[in-house]
Amino acid sequence: MNDESKEAARERVAELVSEHYHRGDIVGWFDALYKEAGGDNEKIPWADLEPNKYLKTWADAAGLKGEGRTALVVGCGLGDDAAFLDDLGFKVSAFDISPTAIEWAKKLYGEKDIRFEVMDLFAPVREWIGAFDLVLEVYTIQPLPLEMRSKVIDAIASFANDKGEIVVVNRLREDDDEPEDLPWPVSRKELRRFEENGFEQTHFETMPGDEEVPIDRFVAVYKKR
């Protein structure tokens, strides 16, 4: 996707978010966007039909291998990161709140042994609580309001088993910065909520974004204490 297409897609996202927020609907814009895209991934700013490059850079350097371990992808969108983990040998489950996104993901990656589900982060499949060796969250925290961050992190943390790891990839902001435009980057202060859920941060790495004025991304890894 070229820069012009991405900018147009981001502008449309901002319009949809505004429309839904005015109706008191914080998450309805996700499915509205996927529906409106009509199968054209270039209308989805984050849908490159390949794994997130910051995730892949970290995974390659870390030598990440599934070896049959279980993994959950939170807010999986079109399933690109889920497919990446499947290729690495994980037994993958993935969910998104958007039925349209999940239908699209199944069409793209239906030949893979991935369990795709339509699910609200705050109303999870009971069997998934405390069930996964690896929980992956990419760009799911940052489009949600700051006042929800603790609740979001608590929900993500709940999926890891007693020896589980959580990998988080988002835009980064300083603790005292007040973000204005969606997506709202995540601060290290907010990330400390994972520690309150019984996890230890074992890795934190920043990588420059590819915008004209780069916005840092981070990859953070947490291990259950």
N, CA, C and O of each residue as an XYZ file, in Angstrom:
900
protein
N       0.846     -1.194      0.000
C       0.000      0.000      0.000
C       0.882      1.245      0.000
O       1.768      1.374      0.845
N       0.647      2.173     -0.950
C       1.458      3.380     -0.994
C       1.018      4.373      0.071
O      -0.036      4.219      0.686
N       1.850      5.405      0.280
C       1.597      6.371      1.352
C       0.271      7.101      1.165
O      -0.435      7.374      2.135
N      -0.067      7.417     -0.093
C      -1.308      8.139     -0.370
C      -2.524      7.288     -0.006
O      -3.486      7.787      0.579
N      -2.475      6.008     -0.355
C      -3.582      5.106     -0.024
C      -3.717      4.944      1.479
O      -4.829      4.932      2.006
N      -2.587      4.818      2.176
C      -2.628      4.669      3.630
C      -3.217      5.901      4.290
O      -3.996      5.794      5.237
N      -2.843      7.072      3.788
C      -3.360      8.302      4.382
C      -4.866      8.417      4.173
O      -5.593      8.822      5.080
N      -5.331      8.065      2.987
C      -6.766      8.088      2.707
C      -7.502      7.100      3.606
O      -8.582      7.401      4.115
N      -6.915      5.924      3.797
C      -7.531      4.915      4.657
C      -7.586      5.401      6.098
O      -8.594      5.204      6.778
N      -6.522      6.031      6.569
C      -6.499      6.543      7.946
C      -7.554      7.632      8.133
O      -8.209      7.698      9.174
N      -7.713      8.481      7.125
C      -8.718      9.545      7.226
C     -10.127      8.959      7.318
O     -10.970      9.465      8.059
N     -10.371      7.901      6.569
C     -11.687      7.263      6.623
C     -11.911      6.595      7.970
O     -13.020      6.627      8.503
N     -10.872      5.993      8.522
C     -10.986      5.414      9.864
C     -11.378      6.488     10.873
O     -12.269      6.276     11.696
N     -10.715      7.637     10.809
C     -11.024      8.731     11.737
C     -12.485      9.161     11.621
O     -13.133      9.450     12.627
N     -12.998      9.201     10.397
C     -14.405      9.569     10.195
C     -15.341      8.537     10.818
O     -16.308      8.895     11.490
N     -15.049      7.255     10.592
C     -15.894      6.199     11.141
C     -15.851      6.179     12.660
O     -16.876      5.998     13.316
N     -14.659      6.366     13.217
C     -14.533      6.405     14.676
C     -15.381      7.536     15.249
O     -16.110      7.340     16.222
N     -15.283      8.720     14.643
C     -16.048      9.871     15.112
C     -17.545      9.599     15.046
O     -18.281      9.898     15.987
N     -17.989      9.029     13.929
C     -19.416      8.728     13.770
C     -19.910      7.763     14.852
O     -20.978      7.972     15.428
N     -19.149      6.727     15.125
C     -19.574      5.725     16.095
C     -19.455      6.236     17.535
O     -20.303      5.939     18.377
N     -18.404      7.002     17.807
C     -18.248      7.543     19.166
C     -19.401      8.479     19.517
O     -19.869      8.503     20.654
N     -19.852      9.250     18.526
C     -20.967     10.164     18.782
C     -22.242      9.406     19.139
O     -23.140      9.949     19.783
N     -22.311      8.150     18.715
C     -23.464      7.308     19.055
C     -23.215      6.490     20.321
O     -24.054      5.683     20.722
N     -22.061      6.703     20.944
C     -21.729      5.953     22.150
C     -21.251      4.544     21.871
O     -21.261      3.698     22.765
N     -20.831      4.279     20.641
C     -20.377      2.949     20.225
C     -18.869      3.007     20.006
O     -18.401      3.542     19.001
N     -18.113      2.454     20.953
C     -16.663      2.585     20.916
C     -16.003      1.621     19.940
O     -14.944      1.931     19.395
N     -16.603      0.465     19.711
C     -15.929     -0.557     18.902
C     -16.645     -0.890     17.594
O     -16.111     -1.642     16.778
N     -17.843     -0.345     17.380
C     -18.606     -0.697     16.183
C     -17.949     -0.301     14.879
O     -18.256     -0.859     13.826
N     -17.040      0.670     14.948
C     -16.395      1.141     13.720
C     -15.493      0.091     13.086
O     -15.233      0.141     11.884
N     -15.011     -0.865     13.890
C     -14.139     -1.902     13.328
C     -14.865     -2.674     12.225
O     -14.379     -2.767     11.098
N     -16.031     -3.226     12.561
C     -16.746     -4.014     11.556
C     -17.252     -3.138     10.424
O     -17.299     -3.568      9.272
N     -17.635     -1.892     10.757
C     -18.081     -0.967      9.711
C     -16.980     -0.739      8.678
O     -17.249     -0.668      7.479
N     -15.740     -0.624      9.152
C     -14.610     -0.411      8.246
C     -14.378     -1.625      7.359
O     -14.206     -1.491      6.148
N     -14.373     -2.819      7.966
C     -14.149     -4.028      7.173
C     -15.262     -4.237      6.145
O     -14.999     -4.646      5.014
N     -16.501     -3.957      6.542
C     -17.608     -4.077      5.591
C     -17.449     -3.107      4.434
O     -17.607     -3.473      3.269
N     -17.133     -1.864      4.773
C     -17.006     -0.825      3.754
C     -15.855     -1.127      2.794
O     -15.913     -0.757      1.622
N     -14.819     -1.794      3.282
C     -13.669     -2.114      2.437
C     -14.049     -3.054      1.300
O     -13.421     -3.035      0.241
N     -15.074     -3.875      1.514
C     -15.573     -4.733      0.452
C     -14.528     -5.672     -0.144
O     -14.533     -5.937     -1.346
N     -13.638     -6.169      0.701
C     -12.622     -7.093      0.213
C     -11.351     -6.440     -0.289
O     -10.448     -7.132     -0.759
N     -11.259     -5.111     -0.200
C     -10.068     -4.386     -0.648
C      -9.221     -4.050      0.577
O      -9.546     -3.125      1.322
N      -8.139     -4.795      0.789
C      -7.334     -4.588      1.993
C      -6.661     -3.224      2.027
O      -6.252     -2.772      3.097
N      -6.536     -2.551      0.876
C      -5.896     -1.231      0.872
C      -6.756     -0.168      1.555
O      -6.290      0.944      1.804
N      -7.992     -0.505      1.854
C      -8.851      0.417      2.598
C      -8.743      0.198      4.109
O      -9.395      0.889      4.892
N      -7.907     -0.774      4.512
C      -7.655     -1.043      5.921
C      -6.202     -0.654      6.203
O      -5.295     -1.329      5.716
N      -5.949      0.414      6.977
C      -4.581      0.931      7.109
C      -3.559     -0.081      7.592
O      -2.389     -0.008      7.214
N      -3.982     -1.025      8.422
C      -3.029     -1.965      9.021
C      -3.011     -3.327      8.302
O      -2.302     -4.235      8.735
N      -3.765     -3.475      7.234
C      -3.904     -4.783      6.578
C      -2.970     -4.875      5.375
O      -3.346     -4.502      4.263
N      -1.755     -5.372      5.597
C      -0.763     -5.466      4.533
C      -0.688     -6.855      3.906
O       0.096     -7.078      2.983
N      -1.504     -7.796      4.407
C      -1.487     -9.190      3.956
C      -0.117     -9.831      4.154
O       0.312    -10.684      3.376
N       0.547     -9.402      5.203
C       1.814     -9.991      5.631
C       1.964     -9.703      7.122
O       1.324     -8.786      7.638
N       2.796    -10.467      7.820
C       2.900    -10.238      9.269
C       3.434     -8.850      9.582
O       4.176     -8.262      8.796
N       3.049     -8.346     10.724
C       3.554     -7.057     11.183
C       5.086     -7.075     11.168
O       5.704     -7.986     11.719
N       5.681     -6.086     10.549
C       7.133     -6.141     10.325
C       7.931     -5.990     11.613
O       9.045     -6.504     11.715
N       7.371     -5.289     12.598
C       8.077     -5.141     13.875
C       8.036     -6.465     14.645
O       9.019     -6.865     15.269
N       6.900     -7.124     14.590
C       6.789     -8.466     15.170
C       7.783     -9.410     14.502
O       8.502    -10.141     15.182
N       7.825     -9.395     13.184
C       8.690    -10.321     12.448
C      10.160    -10.047     12.739
O      10.944    -10.983     12.892
N      10.542     -8.775     12.816
C      11.930     -8.428     13.136
C      12.325     -8.999     14.484
O      13.396     -9.587     14.632
N      11.441     -8.821     15.480
C      11.731     -9.362     16.811
C      11.772    -10.885     16.780
O      12.694    -11.493     17.324
N      10.778    -11.503     16.146
C      10.683    -12.966     16.133
C      11.885    -13.592     15.445
O      12.405    -14.609     15.903
N      12.329    -12.988     14.344
C      13.501    -13.509     13.634
C      14.744    -13.429     14.527
O      15.529    -14.375     14.597
N      14.913    -12.294     15.203
C      16.085    -12.109     16.062
C      16.043    -13.042     17.274
O      17.079    -13.519     17.739
N      14.843    -13.292     17.774
C      14.684    -14.140     18.960
C      14.678    -15.618     18.617
O      14.736    -16.462     19.511
N      14.609    -15.939     17.339
C      14.533    -17.337     16.933
C      13.257    -18.002     17.416
O      13.274    -19.157     17.840
N      12.155    -17.274     17.351
C      10.886    -17.777     17.868
C      10.427    -19.016     17.105
O      10.384    -19.023     15.875
N      10.083    -20.069     17.860
C       9.564    -21.304     17.276
C       8.395    -21.801     18.109
O       8.408    -21.728     19.338
N       7.388    -22.306     17.416
C       6.201    -22.770     18.116
C       6.365    -24.134     18.748
O       6.019    -24.335     19.912
N       6.899    -25.080     17.974
C       7.126    -26.444     18.455
C       5.873    -27.039     19.103
O       5.940    -27.742     20.111
N       4.723    -26.729     18.482
C       3.465    -27.292     18.946
C       2.815    -26.562     20.100
O       1.752    -26.968     20.570
N       3.438    -25.485     20.566
C       2.844    -24.718     21.670
C       1.595    -23.976     21.191
O       1.428    -23.730     19.996
N       0.733    -23.627     22.124
C      -0.502    -22.917     21.788
C      -0.265    -21.410     21.758
O       0.502    -20.874     22.556
N      -0.932    -20.742     20.830
C      -0.824    -19.285     20.716
C      -2.197    -18.699     20.433
O      -3.019    -19.302     19.743
N      -2.429    -17.513     20.980
C      -3.666    -16.763     20.737
C      -3.310    -15.393     20.181
O      -2.449    -14.701     20.724
N      -3.977    -15.001     19.093
C      -3.794    -13.672     18.519
C      -5.024    -12.839     18.853
O      -6.142    -13.171     18.459
N      -4.801    -11.758     19.582
C      -5.869    -10.864     20.039
C      -6.153     -9.828     18.958
O      -5.223     -9.200     18.452
N      -7.422     -9.637     18.596
C      -7.754     -8.646     17.576
C      -7.027     -8.937     16.283
O      -6.263     -8.105     15.795
N      -7.259    -10.113     15.723
C      -6.419    -10.641     14.642
C      -6.640     -9.993     13.287
O      -5.827    -10.184     12.383
N      -7.728     -9.225     13.113
C      -7.968     -8.616     11.816
C      -8.083     -9.658     10.714
O      -8.879    -10.591     10.824
N      -7.303     -9.509      9.658
C      -7.363    -10.428      8.521
C      -6.517    -11.678      8.718
O      -6.442    -12.520      7.822
N      -5.875    -11.810      9.884
C      -5.222    -13.062     10.216
C      -3.774    -13.206      9.801
O      -3.224    -14.305      9.874
N      -3.134    -12.117      9.363
C      -1.757    -12.223      8.866
C      -0.781    -12.672      9.952
O       0.086    -13.508      9.698
N      -0.918    -12.122     11.163
C      -0.013    -12.508     12.243
C      -0.322    -13.918     12.735
O       0.586    -14.646     13.137
N      -1.591    -14.307     12.705
C      -1.954    -15.677     13.063
C      -1.309    -16.664     12.098
O      -0.799    -17.702     12.518
N      -1.330    -16.344     10.806
C      -0.703    -17.208      9.805
C       0.801    -17.280     10.019
O       1.403    -18.336      9.824
N       1.405    -16.186     10.411
C       2.839    -16.156     10.695
C       3.181    -17.109     11.838
O       4.142    -17.872     11.743
N       2.399    -17.067     12.915
C       2.651    -17.962     14.046
C       2.406    -19.416     13.661
O       3.115    -20.313     14.119
N       1.405    -19.647     12.822
C       1.164    -21.000     12.324
C       2.381    -21.509     11.550
O       2.791    -22.658     11.717
N       2.945    -20.667     10.719
C       4.127    -21.047      9.952
C       5.318    -21.361     10.858
O       6.187    -22.153     10.496
N       5.353    -20.729     12.049
C       6.446    -20.960     12.989
C       6.229    -22.215     13.833
O       7.084    -22.594     14.632
N       5.069    -22.855     13.642
C       4.846    -24.109     14.344
C       3.984    -24.033     15.585
O       3.945    -24.981     16.368
N       3.292    -22.923     15.780
C       2.346    -22.812     16.890
C       1.004    -23.415     16.499
O       0.655    -23.467     15.320
N       0.264    -23.863     17.489
C      -1.139    -24.241     17.296
C      -1.949    -22.995     17.627
O      -2.064    -22.620     18.793
N      -2.507    -22.358     16.614
C      -2.984    -20.981     16.728
C      -4.507    -20.881     16.810
O      -5.240    -21.523     16.058
N      -4.953    -20.046     17.758
C      -6.329    -19.552     17.792
C      -6.258    -18.037     17.634
O      -5.261    -17.415     18.003
N      -7.307    -17.452     17.092
C      -7.297    -16.018     16.845
C      -8.730    -15.499     16.857
O      -9.662    -16.196     16.457
N      -8.886    -14.259     17.322
C     -10.237    -13.701     17.350
C     -10.228    -12.221     17.002
O      -9.211    -11.533     17.097
N     -11.399    -11.765     16.597
C     -11.621    -10.351     16.337
C     -13.082    -10.053     16.628
O     -13.934    -10.937     16.531
N     -13.371     -8.809     16.984
C     -14.752     -8.423     17.265
C     -15.559     -8.261     15.982
O     -16.789     -8.230     16.018
N     -14.873     -8.158     14.856
C     -15.537     -7.931     13.571
C     -15.858     -9.243     12.857
O     -14.936     -9.954     12.457
N     -17.127     -9.585     12.687
C     -17.474    -10.778     11.920
C     -16.959    -10.720     10.483
O     -16.567    -11.741      9.918
N     -16.961     -9.528      9.898
C     -16.487     -9.382      8.526
C     -15.006     -9.693      8.421
O     -14.569    -10.344      7.472
N     -14.221     -9.223      9.407
C     -12.785     -9.505      9.410
C     -12.518    -10.999      9.534
O     -11.651    -11.539      8.847
N     -13.261    -11.663     10.408
C     -13.042    -13.098     10.607
C     -13.425    -13.892      9.359
O     -12.726    -14.833      8.982
N     -14.526    -13.517      8.721
C     -14.912    -14.183      7.470
C     -13.819    -14.003      6.416
O     -13.492    -14.939      5.687
N     -13.268    -12.817      6.343
C     -12.201    -12.490      5.397
C     -10.947    -13.304      5.719
O     -10.308    -13.852      4.821
N     -10.600    -13.378      7.012
C      -9.414    -14.136      7.432
C      -9.543    -15.612      7.072
O      -8.575    -16.239      6.642
N     -10.732    -16.159      7.246
C     -10.943    -17.572      6.911
C     -10.772    -17.818      5.415
O     -10.282    -18.872      5.011
N     -11.171    -16.853      4.596
C     -10.986    -16.992      3.154
C      -9.508    -16.932      2.783
O      -9.052    -17.650      1.893
N      -8.765    -16.066      3.476
C      -7.342    -15.909      3.174
C      -6.517    -17.096      3.652
O      -5.587    -17.531      2.973
N      -6.865    -17.616      4.826
C      -6.005    -18.614      5.473
C      -6.761    -19.873      5.863
O      -6.384    -20.562      6.812
N      -7.818    -20.171      5.139
C      -8.639    -21.329      5.446
C      -7.915    -22.652      5.333
O      -8.335    -23.647      5.925
N      -6.811    -22.672      4.563
C      -6.081    -23.927      4.400
C      -5.183    -24.229      5.604
O      -4.658    -25.334      5.736
N      -5.016    -23.241      6.471
C      -4.174    -23.422      7.649
C      -5.003    -23.926      8.832
O      -6.217    -23.729      8.875
N      -4.352    -24.564      9.769
C      -5.028    -25.104     10.943
C      -5.101    -24.030     12.032
O      -4.490    -24.155     13.094
N      -5.861    -22.977     11.740
C      -6.039    -21.864     12.673
C      -7.509    -21.791     13.073
O      -8.388    -21.840     12.213
N      -7.776    -21.675     14.352
C      -9.149    -21.509     14.829
C      -9.455    -20.020     14.889
O      -8.970    -19.319     15.778
N     -10.256    -19.534     13.949
C     -10.682    -18.137     13.928
C     -12.069    -18.029     14.566
O     -12.972    -18.800     14.243
N     -12.225    -17.061     15.477
C     -13.503    -16.872     16.157
C     -13.870    -15.392     16.191
O     -13.003    -14.525     16.294
N     -15.168    -15.120     16.102
C     -15.687    -13.778     16.367
C     -15.878    -13.680     17.880
O     -16.619    -14.467     18.469
N     -15.204    -12.709     18.510
C     -15.285    -12.621     19.959
C     -14.964    -11.214     20.436
O     -14.109    -10.526     19.877
N     -15.668    -10.805     21.477
C     -15.395     -9.558     22.183
C     -14.314     -9.840     23.225
O     -14.424    -10.802     23.986
N     -13.289     -9.026     23.264
C     -12.209     -9.187     24.238
C     -12.726     -9.294     25.664
O     -12.135     -9.976     26.501
N     -13.836     -8.612     25.933
C     -14.353     -8.574     27.300
C     -15.439     -9.623     27.561
O     -16.038     -9.649     28.636
N     -15.684    -10.475     26.583
C     -16.624    -11.593     26.762
C     -15.998    -12.827     26.121
O     -16.519    -13.341     25.132
N     -14.884    -13.307     26.676
C     -14.096    -14.346     26.016
C     -14.710    -15.738     26.111
O     -15.552    -16.019     26.964
N     -14.256    -16.593     25.206
C     -14.561    -18.014     25.295
C     -13.964    -18.517     26.608
O     -12.768    -18.356     26.850
N     -14.794    -19.124     27.452
C     -14.342    -19.496     28.793
C     -13.114    -20.407     28.748
O     -12.203    -20.270     29.565
N     -13.096    -21.330     27.800
C     -12.000    -22.303     27.732
C     -10.674    -21.655     27.379
O      -9.626    -22.279     27.540
N     -10.694    -20.409     26.898
C      -9.459    -19.728     26.528
C      -8.788    -19.019     27.705
O      -7.626    -18.630     27.590
N      -9.467    -18.843     28.808
C      -8.881    -18.162     29.959
C      -7.777    -19.048     30.543
O      -8.008    -20.210     30.877
N      -6.576    -18.478     30.658
C      -5.449    -19.202     31.213
C      -4.997    -20.387     30.387
O      -4.454    -21.349     30.930
N      -5.214    -20.335     29.067
C      -5.021    -21.531     28.237
C      -3.805    -21.494     27.308
O      -3.465    -22.527     26.731
N      -3.138    -20.353     27.140
C      -2.189    -20.235     26.027
C      -0.743    -20.038     26.483
O      -0.450    -19.361     27.468
N       0.147    -20.673     25.702
C       1.581    -20.525     25.947
C       2.086    -19.166     25.469
O       3.007    -18.598     26.055
N       1.479    -18.650     24.403
C       1.869    -17.347     23.856
C       0.603    -16.563     23.518
O      -0.304    -17.075     22.862
N       0.559    -15.321     23.975
C      -0.543    -14.416     23.639
C       0.061    -13.241     22.881
O       0.963    -12.572     23.387
N      -0.427    -12.988     21.681
C       0.103    -11.926     20.825
C      -0.933    -10.828     20.661
O      -2.083    -11.080     20.304
N      -0.499     -9.604     20.930
C      -1.364     -8.432     20.753
C      -0.618     -7.429     19.889
O       0.425     -6.915     20.293
N      -1.145     -7.145     18.702
C      -0.537     -6.181     17.787
C      -1.571     -5.115     17.424
O      -2.570     -5.411     16.769
N      -1.326     -3.872     17.853
C      -2.160     -2.728     17.476
C      -3.620     -2.846     17.933
O      -4.511     -2.256     17.323
N      -3.862     -3.612     19.009
C      -5.228     -3.700     19.531
C      -5.458     -2.716     20.670
O      -6.565     -2.204     20.834
N      -4.427     -2.452     21.451
C      -4.572     -1.507     22.563
C      -4.702     -0.081     22.046
O      -5.523      0.687     22.545
N      -3.902      0.277     21.054
C      -3.779      1.689     20.677
C      -5.024      2.322     20.056
O      -5.133      3.546     20.127
N      -5.968      1.602     19.455
C      -7.165      2.284     18.965
C      -8.272      2.404     20.012
O      -9.353      2.911     19.713
N      -8.012      1.943     21.231
C      -9.025      2.001     22.278
C      -8.720      3.149     23.237
O      -7.553      3.456     23.478
N      -9.757      3.788     23.789
C      -9.566      4.975     24.629
C      -8.658      4.727     25.832
O      -8.602      3.619     26.365
N      -7.949      5.774     26.249
C      -6.998      5.654     27.338
C      -7.647      5.174     28.629
O      -7.027      4.450     29.408
N      -8.897      5.576     28.857
C      -9.557      5.184     30.098
C      -9.871      3.689     30.151
O     -10.224      3.163     31.207
N      -9.741      3.005     29.009
C      -9.992      1.572     28.950
C      -8.721      0.742     29.058
O      -8.795     -0.485     29.127
N      -7.562      1.380     29.072
C      -6.305      0.648     28.929
C      -6.115     -0.435     29.997
O      -5.712     -1.553     29.675
N      -6.399     -0.116     31.248
C      -6.208     -1.109     32.311
C      -7.099     -2.325     32.082
O      -6.661     -3.466     32.228
N      -8.349     -2.068     31.723
C      -9.289     -3.159     31.466
C      -8.840     -4.003     30.279
O      -8.956     -5.228     30.306
N      -8.333     -3.357     29.246
C      -7.861     -4.064     28.054
C      -6.671     -4.956     28.399
O      -6.627     -6.120     28.001
N      -5.713     -4.411     29.135
C      -4.520     -5.173     29.496
C      -4.870     -6.332     30.418
O      -4.318     -7.424     30.279
N      -5.780     -6.106     31.355
C      -6.233     -7.192     32.229
C      -6.808     -8.344     31.402
O      -6.523     -9.512     31.665
N      -7.615     -7.999     30.404
C      -8.248     -9.024     29.567
C      -7.208     -9.792     28.762
O      -7.279    -11.017     28.665
N      -6.241     -9.078     28.183
C      -5.186     -9.743     27.412
C      -4.381    -10.681     28.309
O      -4.085    -11.814     27.929
N      -4.032    -10.201     29.497
C      -3.220    -10.999     30.429
C      -3.927    -12.279     30.854
O      -3.279    -13.278     31.165
N      -5.251    -12.248     30.866
C      -6.011    -13.397     31.389
C      -5.892    -14.645     30.519
O      -6.214    -15.743     30.975
N      -5.437    -14.498     29.281
C      -5.376    -15.642     28.364
C      -4.120    -16.497     28.552
O      -4.099    -17.648     28.116
N      -3.082    -15.967     29.185
C      -1.819    -16.696     29.300
C      -1.901    -17.761     30.388
O      -2.510    -17.550     31.437
N      -1.287    -18.889     30.127
C      -1.252    -19.939     31.147
C      -0.138    -19.660     32.154
O       0.519    -18.621     32.088
N       0.073    -20.594     33.086
C       0.996    -20.347     34.197
C       2.442    -20.155     33.753
O       3.236    -19.562     34.484
N       2.796    -20.649     32.564
C       4.143    -20.467     32.036
C       4.133    -19.597     30.782
O       5.100    -19.566     30.021
N       3.027    -18.895     30.586
C       2.819    -18.199     29.335
C       3.596    -16.911     29.162
O       4.053    -16.291     30.122
N       3.728    -16.531     27.894
C       4.341    -15.264     27.509
C       3.322    -14.408     26.774
O       2.407    -14.920     26.129
N       3.494    -13.104     26.881
C       2.672    -12.152     26.137
C       3.612    -11.270     25.317
O       4.597    -10.747     25.839
N       3.303    -11.109     24.040
C       4.074    -10.227     23.167
C       3.151     -9.101     22.721
O       2.053     -9.344     22.220
N       3.608     -7.869     22.908
C       2.800     -6.680     22.625
C       3.541     -5.784     21.640
O       4.714     -5.470     21.842
N       2.856     -5.370     20.569
C       3.430     -4.471     19.568
C       2.472     -3.303     19.369
O       1.314     -3.503     19.002
N       2.949     -2.090     19.609
C       2.118     -0.895     19.444
C       3.001      0.304     19.169
O       4.229      0.219     19.209
N       2.350      1.427     18.889
C       3.061      2.701     18.863
C       3.395      3.104     20.303
O       2.687      2.742     21.243
N       4.482      3.855     20.455
C       4.959      4.242     21.787
C       4.828      5.749     21.992
O       5.073      6.541     21.083
N       4.433      6.125     23.216
C       4.456      7.539     23.591
C       5.098      7.673     24.967
O       5.172      6.707     25.727
N       5.553      8.861     25.273
C       6.098      9.128     26.599
C       4.977      9.133     27.642
O       3.820      9.412     27.326
N       5.335      8.823     28.874
C       4.325      8.691     29.927
C       3.463      9.938     30.090
O       2.260      9.829     30.325
N       4.058     11.110     29.968
C       3.334     12.351     30.242
C       2.686     12.968     29.006
O       2.022     13.999     29.106
N       2.872     12.351     27.852
C       2.271     12.886     26.628
C       0.779     12.572     26.576
O       0.345     11.489     26.969
N       0.014     13.522     26.092
C      -1.418     13.325     25.889
C      -1.668     13.152     24.394
O      -1.606     14.131     23.651
N      -1.947     11.947     23.938
C      -2.155     11.732     22.498
C      -3.440     12.395     22.018
O      -4.427     12.469     22.749
N      -3.410     12.871     20.787
C      -4.569     13.574     20.237
C      -5.294     12.751     19.184
O      -6.505     12.550     19.269
N      -4.557     12.282     18.202
C      -5.186     11.614     17.060
C      -5.106     10.102     17.198
O      -4.122      9.558     17.700
N      -6.166      9.433     16.741
C      -6.175      7.975     16.656
C      -5.154      7.529     15.596
O      -5.065      8.156     14.540
N      -4.383      6.461     15.853
C      -4.366      5.636     17.062
C      -3.611      6.329     18.200
O      -2.677      7.098     17.974
N      -4.041      6.036     19.421
C      -3.437      6.649     20.593
C      -2.311      5.751     21.109
O      -2.583      4.694     21.678
N      -1.046      6.155     20.918
C       0.071      5.292     21.312
C       0.017      4.903     22.789
O      -0.700      5.505     23.588
N       0.789      3.887     23.117
C       0.783      3.297     24.457
C       2.043      3.735     25.195
O       3.122      3.800     24.606
N       1.905      4.032     26.481
C       3.047      4.451     27.296
C       3.580      3.281     28.118
O       2.878      2.297     28.353
N       4.816      3.407     28.543
C       5.400      2.372     29.399
C       4.691      2.329     30.759
O       4.601      1.277     31.390
N       4.198      3.471     31.190
C       3.428      3.500     32.444
C       2.187      2.631     32.317
O       1.867      1.878     33.237
N       1.479      2.721     31.192
C       0.301      1.883     30.971
C       0.679      0.411     30.917
O      -0.061     -0.443     31.405
N       1.828      0.116     30.325
C       2.258     -1.275     30.193
C       2.555     -1.928     31.540
O       2.528     -3.154     31.653
N       2.837     -1.124     32.555
C       3.121     -1.703     33.874
C       1.922     -2.460     34.434
O       2.052     -3.210     35.401
N       0.767     -2.262     33.831
C      -0.408     -3.016     34.238
C      -0.188     -4.523     34.061
O      -0.748     -5.319     34.815
N       0.617     -4.918     33.078
C       0.925     -6.341     32.925
C       1.635     -6.877     34.167
O       1.377     -8.002     34.594
N       2.520     -6.080     34.742
C       3.226     -6.494     35.947
C       2.257     -6.655     37.113
O       2.426     -7.538     37.953
N       1.245     -5.799     37.158
C       0.234     -5.914     38.203
C      -0.580     -7.198     38.039
O      -1.210     -7.666     38.988
N      -0.563     -7.761     36.835
C      -1.253     -9.028     36.570
C      -0.343    -10.246     36.759
O      -0.707    -11.364     36.392
N       0.845    -10.018     37.335
C       1.714    -11.134     37.655
C       2.730    -11.492     36.586
O       3.232    -12.616     36.561
N       3.044    -10.544     35.695
C       4.018    -10.783     34.633
C       5.272     -9.948     34.861
O       5.237     -8.891     35.492
N       6.369    -10.450     34.331
C       7.640     -9.731     34.357
C       8.017     -9.360     32.935
O       7.949    -10.195     32.033
N       8.414     -8.110     32.731
C       8.848     -7.697     31.399
C      10.254     -8.250     31.149
O      11.192     -7.924     31.876
N      10.392     -9.079     30.127
C      11.678     -9.707     29.826
C      12.370     -9.101     28.613
O      13.542     -9.376     28.359
N      11.645     -8.275     27.863
C      12.226     -7.656     26.670
C      11.431     -6.398     26.348
O      10.202     -6.389     26.421
N      12.147     -5.341     25.991
C      11.494     -4.122     25.503
C      12.415     -3.506     24.465
O      13.580     -3.212     24.736
N      11.874     -3.318     23.279
C      12.672     -2.819     22.164
C      11.865     -1.816     21.362
O      10.703     -2.063     21.039
N      12.471     -0.694     21.044
C      11.808      0.286     20.193
C      12.399      0.211     18.790
O      13.582     -0.068     18.600
N      11.530      0.472     17.814
C      11.935      0.474     16.416
C      11.287      1.683     15.751
O      10.117      1.970     16.010
N      12.024      2.400     14.899
C      11.450      3.577     14.247
C      10.380      3.199     13.239
O      10.520      2.217     12.511
N       9.310      3.984     13.202
C       8.266      3.782     12.210
C       8.722      4.236     10.841
O       9.803      4.804     10.682
N       7.869      3.975      9.842
C       8.248      4.321      8.473
C       7.507      5.548      7.958
O       7.479      5.798      6.753
N       6.900      6.323      8.877
C       6.239      7.555      8.466
C       7.273      8.604      8.051
O       8.465      8.455      8.318
N       6.801      9.664      7.397
C       7.704     10.761      7.015
C       8.374     11.343      8.251
O       9.570     11.635      8.252
N       7.574     11.504      9.308
C       8.115     11.822     10.637
C       7.912     10.562     11.472
O       6.806     10.319     11.956
N       8.965      9.751     11.652
C       8.791      8.423     12.242
C       8.202      8.450     13.644
O       8.579      9.270     14.481
N       7.270      7.536     13.879
C       6.693      7.314     15.201
C       7.187      5.955     15.687
O       6.973      4.938     15.028
N       7.844      5.943     16.834
C       8.416      4.700     17.328
C       7.349      3.640     17.587
O       6.259      3.937     18.075
N       7.690      2.399     17.247
C       6.928      1.233     17.680
C       7.745      0.536     18.766
O       8.947      0.764     18.897
N       7.081     -0.304     19.532
C       7.816     -1.102     20.504
C       7.343     -2.547     20.433
O       6.205     -2.834     20.062
N       8.237     -3.436     20.796
C       7.897     -4.832     21.036
C       8.247     -5.116     22.492
O       9.405     -5.006     22.893
N       7.250     -5.478     23.270
C       7.451     -5.811     24.681
C       7.061     -7.265     24.904
O       6.063     -7.743     24.364
N       7.858     -7.959     25.705
C       7.604     -9.361     26.003
C       7.462     -9.526     27.512
O       8.258     -8.997     28.288
N       6.436    -10.271     27.910
C       6.152    -10.502     29.329
C       6.077    -11.998     29.591
O       5.532    -12.769     28.801
N       6.647    -12.380     30.730
C       6.636    -13.782     31.145
C       5.932    -13.893     32.489
O       6.161    -13.080     33.384
N       5.066    -14.912     32.633
C       4.368    -15.115     33.894
C       5.386    -15.415     34.986
O       6.277    -16.247     34.814
N       5.238    -14.730     36.098
C       6.169    -14.966     37.220
C       5.909    -16.313     37.850
O       6.588    -16.690     38.806
